[in-house]
Amino acid sequence: MIYFLEQRYRELVQHNQDIVKYCQSRTYTIDNQMLNASLDTAIARFNTILLRLVQHPLQAEEYKLDVEECQSAIDKFYHYLVKLDTWPGFTHWFWRHMIHRVGTKKIPKIRALLNRIEDVQ
């Protein structure tokens, strides 16, 4: 059971490293810097959550659904970021709206989960 959790968390970290590499390869603009910083901060917090849960495997089961929800938020943000970069310019308003929506509704849950885990420990 513990090995399975560690393996799953390792896969999540590898997946998130690919996202960070994509963000680093984006062209530098002020807007891109803000989006990259938001995603980078969310991934850093998420990796901290995974590290804490690996250290305390009994808590990992308790927070399993929250971890999946946080990973889903990161994946959505990344998906919309790729769409923003690859779709034509007249669709950018829509993808920016979707990124803003995920960034204000879902991404703050990562910080809340990290605070809850740190409060318990």
LUMLO-208933 format. One record per residue (C-alpha): residue in three letters; x, y, z. Coordinates in steps of 0.25 Angstrom, whole numbers, plus 5000, padded with zeros to 4 digits. Last residue first. Layout:
BEGIN
ALAXYZ;...
END
This chain:
BEGIN
GLN500550715046;VAL499050745046;ASP499350885043;GLU500350855032;ILE499350765025;ARG498250875026;ASN499150985021;LEU499550905009;LEU498150875006;ALA497751015006;ARG498951054997;ILE498450944987;LYS497050994988;PRO497451134984;ILE497751064970;LYS496251024968;LYS495451154968;THR496351274965;GLY497351204955;VAL496351114949;ARG495451234945;HIS496651324941;ILE497151214932;MET495751194926;HIS495651344924;ARG497051354917;TRP496551234908;PHE495351314904;TRP496051444902;HIS497151374894;THR496151314883;PHE496451434874;GLY497851404874;PRO497851264868;TRP498051144877;THR499451094881;ASP499951174893;LEU498551194899;LYS498251044897;VAL499451014904;LEU499151104915;TYR497751044916;HIS498350904917;TYR499350944928;PHE498251014936;LYS497350884935;ASP498550794938;ILE498850874951;ALA497350874955;SER497350724953;GLN498550704961;CYS497850784972;GLU496650694971;GLU497450564972;VAL498150614984;ASP496850654991;LEU496250514988;LYS497450444994;TYR497550535007;GLU497050435017;GLU497850315010;ALA499150405010;GLN498950435025;LEU499350295029;PRO500550305020;HIS501250415028;GLN502550445021;VAL501950415007;LEU500850515011;ARG501850625014;LEU502550605001;LEU501250604993;ILE500850734999;THR502150794996;ASN502050754982;PHE500650824982;ARG501250944987;ALA502350954977;ILE501350924966;ALA500451034970;THR501551134971;ASP502051084957;LEU500651104951;SER500451244957;ALA501851284953;ASN501651234939;LEU500351314937;MET500951434942;GLN502251424934;ASN501351394922;ASP500651524924;ILE501851604925;THR502451544913;TYR503651444911;THR503351334901;ARG503051194907;SER504151094909;GLN504051104924;CYS502551074925;TYR502750954917;LYS503850904926;VAL502950934938;ILE501850844932;ASP502850734929;GLN503250744944;ASN501850724947;HIS501750594941;GLN502950544948;VAL502450594961;LEU501050524958;GLU501850394955;ARG502650394968;TYR501350414975;ARG500750294969;GLN502050214972;GLU502050264987;LEU500550224988;PHE500750084983;TYR501950064992;ILE501150105004;MET500050005000;
END
